[in-house]
Amino acid sequence: MAGIGIVGAGISGLTLALRLQRLGVRSTLYCEDDAEGMRAARLPNTVARMGHTQARERELGSEHYRDPGCLMRTAGLSIKGDPPIEFTAHVSEPFHAVDFRLLLPALMDDYAARGGEIHVAGTAPDAAQVDRWSRGHELMVVAAGRRSVAELFPRDPGRSPFDRPQRVLTAGLYHGLDLGPVFSYNISGGAGEIFRVPMMTRAGVVSAVLVEAVPGGPLEPLSRTPWKEVPDTLLALLREHAPRLAERVDPAAFELLGPRDLLQGAVTPTVREPVAELPSGRIALAVGDAWITNDPITGQGANLGSACAWVAADAIAAGGPYDAAFGRATAERMWEAAAPVTDWTNSFLRPPPEHVIRLLVTAVTRQDVADLVLSLFSDPPFAWALLSDPDEVARIVDGGGPRLYDRVNL
Ligand SMILES: Cc1cc2nc3c(=O)[nH]c(=O)nc-3n(C[C@H](O)[C@H](O)[C@H](O)COP(=O)(O)OP(=O)(O)OC[C@H]3O[C@@H](n4cnc5c(N)ncnc54)[C@H](O)[C@@H]3O)c2cc1C
């Protein structure tokens, strides 16, 4: 055995494995579970993948589940208030949502069919196991998600402003909420955010709803509600906090697909050290949620994991030695993609500054601004460059010759 050892078959590990395969670099994928086990697992997330992630999958020859019903070209934003702030936008590159219990096994099958080597561990291994595996490889990449091998990659306090979850999450797959191929983003000040995407699942396209509750606020109890009571409780909360979404619910048909199609929990936004030196003398490089776990509020974690896997694959294919200096240089390149995502996501967990509110209010009456705002989700570097700069927002709002704005092809 030689080549690269990859721990974890999420979107980060699989994108890396498929890209290395394309670049002619040998790898072994160490997974907790096989494809059948992944299909039968609990709902892991409700991911919308943006244009650049889909483009990478296309380049890998691994496009799956391109049903028009789960490709979103329209997005609506609604902020509760009197009057509410509401607008609908056209998204130039459609968002795509597939249950990861379908998508990841499909990517895994692609890797295996092209000769990739898969080792199913059955359990989540610890640092000692990663070290043992590393003896058969030139480099280990750990892409084992947020429950990662944490002792290898300590939290980086300088890049992790929070020490506890900023939202409490309830994600589920529901029958009985029909909105078509539309991304719906609802904000209820002080309570949290509610997202709805049309998602391809084993039952066809259904609605995935993610409730991001401010801890201690009125949406939080949903995260502790028994699964059978979740639809009724959620419908009552939608009526209060996301009335546009509630209007599309058929109360008689509104139900979860099943008990395993619900995820309740919380994420502490964390950036970890990206490089670990193993007793074997090899290094381990963290990628994806194993390195950076962002709150899902901006829908970027999987997109970032895919982007960083691509950067890592190109660095690996350029050749070794795969020592600590290689690890640090690769992490620096990945951070160029990760920093704007992390800064933007952490800022969205706090109350919005005045210039962002002005931008949203302007979007109500200007379609070009509405389209711009919802396209930000497809371009995190641009999103953060704009949203972190009150002068740039003012140029757009006041219509006075924006610089960044010219970059966007709406
Ligand atoms: C409710 C919710 C909604 C979300 N919505 C979005 C969204 O809209 N857009 C977006 O981009 N992101 C979203 N995210 C974030 C996204 O799900 C994650 O960022 C992404 O899935 C991380 O991928 P990963 O491959 O790095 O890790 P994971 O998906 O966690 O995959 C890690 C894999 O490694 C395996 N594993 C774990 N430990 C070990 C081990 N020690 N050894 C071997 N294998 C191991 C696991 O079984 C798993 O298969 C959302 C997250 C949540 C919770």
The ligand as a Gaussian input file, in Angstrom:
#p B3LYP/6-31G(d) Opt

LIG

0 1
 C      -28.602000      20.795000       9.219000
 C      -27.416000      21.125000       8.366000
 C      -27.584000      21.794000       7.165000
 C      -26.488000      22.105000       6.379000
 N      -26.677000      22.800000       5.204000
 C      -25.625000      23.064000       4.421000
 C      -25.809000      23.714000       3.143000
 O      -26.922000      24.068000       2.760000
 N      -24.720000      23.908000       2.353000
 C      -23.468000      23.508000       2.753000
 O      -22.506000      23.695000       1.981000
 N      -23.257000      22.915000       3.948000
 C      -24.296000      22.676000       4.790000
 N      -24.097000      22.040000       5.981000
 C      -22.724000      21.683000       6.392000
 C      -22.292000      20.381000       5.737000
 O      -23.201000      19.344000       6.041000
 C      -20.914000      19.986000       6.199000
 O      -20.047000      21.099000       6.178000
 C      -20.323000      18.929000       5.271000
 O      -21.214000      17.858000       5.086000
 C      -18.989000      18.444000       5.825000
 O      -18.484000      17.463000       4.987000
 P      -17.211000      16.635000       5.401000
 O      -16.980000      15.687000       4.292000
 O      -16.107000      17.565000       5.742000
 O      -17.631000      15.878000       6.740000
 P      -18.821000      14.855000       6.993000
 O      -19.968000      15.085000       6.094000
 O      -19.105000      14.883000       8.455000
 O      -18.233000      13.458000       6.590000
 C      -17.292000      12.805000       7.379000
 C      -17.344000      11.325000       7.117000
 O      -16.357000      10.681000       7.875000
 C      -16.896000       9.591000       8.601000
 N      -16.116000       9.508000       9.798000
 C      -16.261000      10.206000      10.933000
 N      -15.280000       9.920000      11.779000
 C      -14.504000       9.031000      11.140000
 C      -13.302000       8.421000      11.457000
 N      -12.695000       8.725000      12.599000
 N      -12.776000       7.543000      10.565000
 C      -13.371000       7.265000       9.399000
 N      -14.498000       7.891000       9.022000
 C      -15.037000       8.751000       9.884000
 C      -18.343000       9.912000       8.816000
 O      -19.087000       8.724000       8.925000
 C      -18.653000      10.690000       7.541000
 O      -19.053000       9.823000       6.517000
 C      -25.183000      21.723000       6.799000
 C      -25.007000      21.041000       8.000000
 C      -26.109000      20.748000       8.792000
 C      -25.917000      20.003000      10.080000

